Amino acid sequence: MAKAARRGGTIRGITAGREPVYQRLKVRLGKTRAAKIANAGKTHADRVRMARKAARTRKARGE
């Protein structure tokens, strides 16, 4: 866990409420990519829409 999170602060640059997502993704993807994903989609519906599109893209590529 990041120092700011341990102190009870928030991580600047990460949308409120998305910090746990950022922390989990950061382990696998690195800071920049994790931040882009965590900050994408302001609402749950937006994120669901993006996830479905990503699934279609993977399916089309045969992944």
N, C-alpha and C positions, 0 to 999 in steps of 0.2 A: 504494500500500500504506500502511496506517495506521502511525503512529509506533510504536505498541506492537509491531506485528508486525515492523517493521524492527529494533527493539531485541532481538527474540527473545522478547518477552513474549507473553502471551495477552490476548485481548480479553475483558474482563469482561462477563458477560451473554450470551455465546455459548457454546453447548454444545461441549464438547471434541470435536475432530475435525470440526467443522462450520464452522470459520473460513474455509477456502477458499471454501466455498459462500456464506457471508455476504459475503465480499469481492467475489465476482462479481455477486451480486444487488444489492449496495449501489449499484453504478454505475447500474443501470437503475431501481431501485425506491426508493432512499433508505434511510436507516438503519433506521427503525422497521419498515417492511414487510419489509426483508431479514432483520432479526433474527427477526421472527415466523416467517418461512418457514424460516430456517436452524435455529431451535430446535425446530420442530415435528417430531414423530415421533422417538422415542428410538432406534428400530432401523430398519434398512434396510427390513424388511418393513412397518413402520408407514408409512414414506415412500412406498413403492410403492403401498400401499393408498390413501393420500391422492391420489397422482398419478392413479391409475385413476379415482377418484371425480371428480376435477377434470375428467378427460377426458370422463366421462359427462355431467357438468353442461354442459360446453361443447357437446357434441354435442346435448343436449336443447334448448339455447338456439338452436341453428343457427349457432353461431360457426365 
